[in-house]
Amino acid sequence: MKKVQKSTLVGPLDALMEAAGDAIIIIDEKGLIQRFNPAAEKMFGYSESEVRGRNVSLLMPEPNRGRHDGYLARYARTGEAAVIGKGRQETGLRSNGESFPMQLSVGEIRQADQRSFVGIIRDISEMRQAQEQVRHLEEQLLHADRLVILGELTAGIAHEINQPLTAIAAYADAGRTIIDRIDEAPAADMHSICERIGGQARRAAEVVQRLRGLVRSGTSSKGRHNLNEIIKNILLLFEFEIKKTGTELLFFPLEPLEDLYVDDIQIQQILVNLIKNSLDSIGEAAQANGCIEIRIRTEGQNVMVSVTDNGPGVPEQYRPRLFDSFFTTKPKGVGLGLSICKSIAAAHGGTLRHEQPQEGGSRFTLSLPLRFIG
């Protein structure tokens, strides 16, 4: 049995080791454990007598277990610190084989004839669980906001789906009539009927596809997407309301435009909110010749999407609180739409801001970075 030399580090250090709420582990320059305080015993499930003289890699899962001695050797050889003096999150390994997330800070102890390293460790399992719960709640809130918007657009969406289905039925009836007099009708008529049926069916399918995307629930999923296409895909949802109110909706895409690294459904959610707010503002003011303009431009390393309307604008006293949670000027609003939109923009490394154009109305501008990956 290997004889373990008793540490000479005594006195105030012993009191500190005993009283500390965080795990404190001291190792020598070869990685062998010299001290293991009571908090470390509780955290890792080993007694100090069990681990003294053993390599600290015992407390790490792979791949760090196999790499740790190499880290120490490289530091001794080059003096270049990878962990020393820096806090970082790592994974620990308990005696029962359970791994857990931990916050690790490493410092160096230099004495006349030896060098030691001290690690201060905090178990962050509960913090990670809380973060995951918050993330899950945020996802649910995003989904709920999309459902609220779609609920407000239900009549228009139902019309947009019903219209092509009605057309399909009419064309099918016409086709049956043509078949009944197949000897008299030219083949071109039948070909035209089939083309129209196919076109209307595809139109209905497009509406359903956009709806399925917008109501999709689940974790955020980012990828490379064309911003022009994202906007074109949501305009179909507003066709009925635009026609009903007589509002003009103009879209000015930017070509060419490189794909952005975004969650396309969440970006759609921002723009659907902004367009719906503009429509509501114009509608509540009973304004004739209403107009909403969506324009894309680049500004430095950012893509800017502006949604501008010629409605009555936001009263000056409300502007400072526009993005506050639960603040709303709508009689039936809950005041979460713009707050959620701003959070989505921030999660993409961007911003969402409001300005009042000199000519009147409102303008909201979404800024997204060209190079952001998160």
C-alpha positions in Angstrom: 0.0 0.0 0.0 1.3 3.4 -1.0 2.3 5.6 1.9 0.7 9.0 1.6 2.8 11.9 2.9 0.8 14.1 5.2 0.3 17.7 4.0 2.2 20.5 5.7 -0.5 23.0 4.9 -2.0 23.6 8.3 -3.4 26.4 10.5 -5.7 29.0 8.9 -6.0 26.9 5.8 -7.5 24.0 7.8 -10.1 26.4 9.2 -10.9 27.6 5.8 -11.2 24.1 4.3 -13.6 23.1 7.1 -15.8 26.1 6.9 -16.1 26.6 3.1 -19.5 25.8 1.6 -17.8 25.2 -1.8 -15.7 22.1 -2.5 -12.0 22.9 -2.2 -9.4 20.4 -3.6 -5.7 20.9 -3.5 -3.4 18.9 -5.8 0.3 18.8 -6.3 2.0 19.5 -9.7 1.5 15.8 -10.7 -2.2 16.0 -10.2 -2.3 14.0 -6.9 -4.8 15.1 -4.3 -3.4 16.6 -1.1 -6.5 18.0 0.5 -10.2 17.3 0.1 -12.5 19.4 2.3 -15.8 18.3 3.8 -17.9 20.1 1.1 -15.9 18.1 -1.5 -16.6 14.9 0.3 -20.3 15.6 0.2 -20.3 16.7 -3.4 -18.3 13.8 -4.9 -19.2 11.1 -2.4 -15.6 10.2 -1.4 -14.0 10.6 2.0 -10.7 12.5 2.1 -8.9 9.4 3.1 -10.2 7.6 0.0 -8.8 10.1 -2.5 -5.6 11.4 -0.9 -2.7 10.5 -3.1 -4.9 9.6 -6.0 -5.0 11.5 -9.3 -7.6 14.2 -9.4 -8.8 12.9 -12.8 -10.7 10.4 -10.7 -13.3 13.1 -10.3 -13.7 13.8 -14.0 -15.5 11.9 -16.8 -14.0 11.3 -20.2 -12.6 12.9 -22.2 -11.1 15.3 -19.5 -10.0 12.3 -17.4 -7.6 11.1 -20.0 -6.3 14.6 -20.9 -5.8 16.1 -17.4 -2.2 14.9 -16.9 -1.3 16.3 -20.3 -2.7 19.7 -19.3 -0.5 19.8 -16.2 2.6 18.7 -18.1 2.1 21.3 -20.7 1.7 24.1 -18.1 4.9 22.9 -16.3 6.7 23.0 -19.7 5.4 26.2 -21.2 3.8 28.2 -18.3 0.8 28.8 -20.5 -2.4 28.5 -18.3 -5.6 27.1 -19.9 -7.7 27.0 -16.7 -5.6 28.6 -13.9 -6.9 32.0 -12.9 -10.1 31.6 -14.9 -13.5 30.4 -14.0 -15.2 27.9 -16.3 -18.0 25.4 -16.3 -17.0 21.7 -16.4 -18.5 18.3 -15.6 -17.7 16.4 -12.4 -18.0 12.7 -11.6 -19.4 11.4 -8.3 -18.3 8.2 -6.7 -21.6 6.5 -7.9 -20.8 7.3 -11.5 -23.2 10.2 -11.8 -22.0 13.2 -13.7 -23.0 16.8 -12.8 -22.3 20.3 -14.0 -20.0 22.4 -11.9 -18.4 25.8 -11.8 -14.6 25.5 -11.4 -12.0 28.1 -10.5 -8.3 27.1 -10.3 -5.5 29.0 -8.6 -1.8 28.2 -8.0 0.0 28.0 -4.7 3.8 28.6 -4.9 6.1 27.6 -2.1 9.8 27.5 -1.9 10.3 23.9 -2.9 6.9 22.9 -4.4 4.0 24.0 -6.4 0.4 23.1 -5.7 -3.0 24.0 -7.3 -6.3 24.7 -5.6 -9.6 24.1 -7.2 -12.8 25.7 -5.8 -15.9 23.9 -7.1 -19.6 24.8 -7.0 -22.3 22.3 -8.0 -24.6 24.2 -10.5 -27.1 21.4 -11.1 -29.9 23.3 -9.5 -29.0 26.4 -11.5 -29.0 24.4 -14.7 -32.4 23.0 -13.9 -33.8 26.4 -13.2 -32.3 27.7 -16.5 -34.0 24.8 -18.3 -37.3 25.6 -16.7 -37.0 29.2 -17.7 -36.1 28.2 -21.2 -39.1 25.9 -21.4 -41.5 28.6 -20.0 -40.1 31.1 -22.6 -40.8 28.5 -25.4 -44.4 28.1 -24.1 -44.8 31.9 -24.0 -43.6 32.3 -27.5 -46.0 29.6 -28.7 -48.9 31.1 -26.8 -48.2 34.5 -28.4 -48.3 33.0 -31.8 -51.6 31.3 -31.1 -53.1 34.6 -29.9 -52.1 36.3 -33.1 -53.6 33.4 -35.2 -56.8 33.6 -33.2 -57.1 37.2 -34.2 -56.6 36.3 -37.8 -58.9 33.3 -37.8 -61.6 34.8 -40.0 -59.2 35.9 -42.6 -57.2 32.6 -42.6 -60.5 30.6 -42.9 -61.5 32.7 -45.9 -58.1 32.2 -47.5 -58.4 28.5 -47.2 -62.1 28.4 -48.2 -61.6 30.5 -51.3 -59.3 28.0 -53.2 -61.4 25.1 -52.0 -64.6 26.7 -53.4 -62.7 27.3 -56.6 -61.5 23.7 -56.8 -65.1 22.5 -56.4 -66.3 24.8 -59.1 -63.6 23.8 -61.5 -64.3 20.1 -60.8 -68.0 20.6 -61.6 -66.9 22.3 -64.8 -64.6 19.5 -65.7 -67.4 16.9 -65.1 -69.6 18.9 -67.5 -66.9 18.9 -70.1 -66.5 15.2 -69.7 -70.2 14.7 -70.3 -69.8 16.4 -73.7 -66.3 15.1 -74.4 -67.0 14.8 -78.1 -67.8 18.5 -78.4 -65.2 20.1 -76.0 -61.7 20.7 -77.1 -58.9 19.0 -75.1 -57.5 22.5 -74.3 -60.5 23.2 -72.1 -59.9 20.1 -70.0 -56.2 20.9 -69.7 -57.0 24.4 -68.5 -59.5 23.1 -65.9 -56.9 20.7 -64.5 -54.3 23.4 -64.3 -56.7 25.7 -62.4 -57.6 22.9 -60.0 -53.9 22.2 -59.3 -53.1 25.8 -58.8 -55.9 26.4 -56.3 -55.0 23.2 -54.4 -51.4 24.4 -54.1 -52.6 27.7 -52.9 -54.7 26.1 -50.1 -51.8 23.9 -49.2 -49.5 26.9 -48.9 -51.8 28.6 -46.4 -52.0 25.4 -44.4 -48.2 25.0 -44.5 -47.6 28.5 -43.2 -50.1 27.9 -40.4 -48.5 24.7 -39.4 -45.1 26.5 -39.2 -46.4 29.4 -37.2 -48.2 27.3 -34.6 -45.3 24.9 -34.3 -44.3 24.3 -30.7 -40.9 23.2 -29.5 -37.4 24.3 -28.9 -35.8 27.1 -30.9 -34.2 25.8 -34.1 -31.9 28.1 -36.0 -30.6 27.6 -39.5 -29.7 29.5 -42.6 -32.8 31.2 -44.1 -33.6 33.8 -46.7 -35.2 36.8 -45.1 -37.0 37.8 -48.3 -38.7 34.4 -48.4 -39.6 34.5 -44.7 -41.5 37.7 -45.3 -43.2 36.5 -48.5 -44.4 33.4 -46.7 -46.3 35.4 -44.0 -47.9 37.9 -46.4 -50.4 35.3 -47.5 -51.9 35.2 -44.0 -52.9 38.9 -44.3 -54.5 38.8 -47.8 -58.1 38.7 -46.6 -57.7 41.4 -43.9 -55.8 43.7 -46.4 -58.7 43.3 -48.9 -61.3 43.7 -46.2 -59.9 47.0 -44.8 -58.7 48.4 -48.2 -55.2 48.8 -46.7 -52.2 48.7 -49.1 -49.4 46.3 -48.1 -46.1 47.0 -49.9 -43.0 44.8 -49.7 -39.6 45.9 -51.0 -37.2 42.9 -50.8 -33.5 43.2 -51.0 -31.7 41.3 -53.7 -29.3 39.8 -53.5 -29.3 39.0 -49.7 -27.3 36.3 -48.1 -29.1 33.8 -45.8 -29.2 34.7 -42.2 -28.7 32.3 -39.2 -32.1 32.6 -37.6 -35.2 30.7 -36.3 -37.5 31.4 -39.2 -40.7 30.8 -37.2 -39.6 33.3 -34.5 -38.7 36.0 -37.1 -42.1 35.4 -38.7 -43.6 35.9 -35.3 -42.0 39.3 -34.9 -43.1 40.5 -38.3 -46.7 39.1 -37.9 -46.9 41.1 -34.7 -45.7 44.3 -36.3 -48.0 43.9 -39.4 -51.0 43.1 -37.2 -50.3 46.1 -34.9 -50.2 48.4 -38.0 -53.4 47.0 -39.3 -55.1 47.4 -35.9 -53.8 51.0 -35.6 -55.1 51.9 -39.1 -58.4 50.1 -38.5 -59.1 51.7 -35.1 -58.6 55.1 -36.6 -61.0 54.2 -39.4 -58.4 55.7 -41.7 -58.9 55.7 -45.5 -56.0 54.9 -47.8 -54.1 53.0 -45.1 -50.7 51.8 -46.1 -48.1 49.5 -44.6 -44.6 49.3 -46.1 -42.1 46.5 -45.4 -38.6 47.3 -46.5 -35.2 45.5 -46.2 -31.9 47.2 -46.3 -28.3 46.6 -45.0 -26.5 48.9 -42.6 -22.9 47.9 -42.0 -22.9 44.3 -40.7 -26.7 44.3 -40.0 -29.8 43.7 -42.0 -32.6 46.1 -41.2 -36.3 45.3 -41.7 -38.6 48.2 -41.2 -42.4 48.0 -40.9 -43.8 51.5 -41.5 -47.5 52.5 -41.5 -49.4 55.8 -42.1 -51.7 55.3 -39.1 -52.2 57.7 -36.2 -48.9 56.7 -34.6 -48.1 56.0 -31.0 -49.0 58.8 -28.5 -45.9 60.4 -27.0 -46.8 59.4 -23.4 -46.9 55.7 -24.4 -43.6 55.5 -26.4 -41.2 54.9 -23.4 -43.3 51.8 -22.3 -44.0 50.2 -25.7 -41.7 47.2 -25.0 -42.6 46.8 -21.3 -44.3 43.5 -20.4 -48.1 43.7 -19.8 -48.3 47.3 -21.2 -50.9 47.7 -23.9 -53.1 50.3 -25.5 -55.5 47.7 -26.9 -58.8 47.1 -25.1 -58.3 43.3 -25.3 -54.5 43.1 -25.4 -52.3 41.5 -22.8 -49.2 43.5 -23.5 -46.8 40.8 -24.3 -46.5 40.9 -28.1 -43.8 43.6 -28.4 -42.0 42.5 -25.3 -41.7 39.0 -26.7 -40.6 40.4 -30.1 -37.8 42.4 -28.5 -36.7 39.3 -26.6 -36.6 37.2 -29.8 -34.6 39.9 -31.5 -32.1 40.0 -28.7 -31.8 36.2 -28.7 -30.7 36.6 -32.4 -28.1 39.2 -31.5 -30.3 41.9 -32.9 -32.6 44.8 -31.7 -36.1 46.0 -32.2 -36.8 49.7 -31.9 -39.6 52.1 -32.6 -39.5 55.6 -34.1 -42.1 58.2 -35.1 -41.5 59.3 -38.7 -41.7 63.1 -39.3 -44.5 62.5 -41.9 -46.6 60.7 -39.2 -47.5 57.0 -38.5 -45.2 54.5 -36.9 -42.0 52.7 -37.9 -40.6 49.6 -36.2 -37.2 48.4 -37.2 -35.8 44.9 -36.7 -32.0 44.7 -36.8 -30.4 41.3 -37.4 -26.6 40.6 -37.7 -25.3 39.1 -40.9 -22.7 37.0 -39.1 -24.4 36.1 -35.8 -24.3 32.4 -34.7 -25.8 31.6 -31.4 
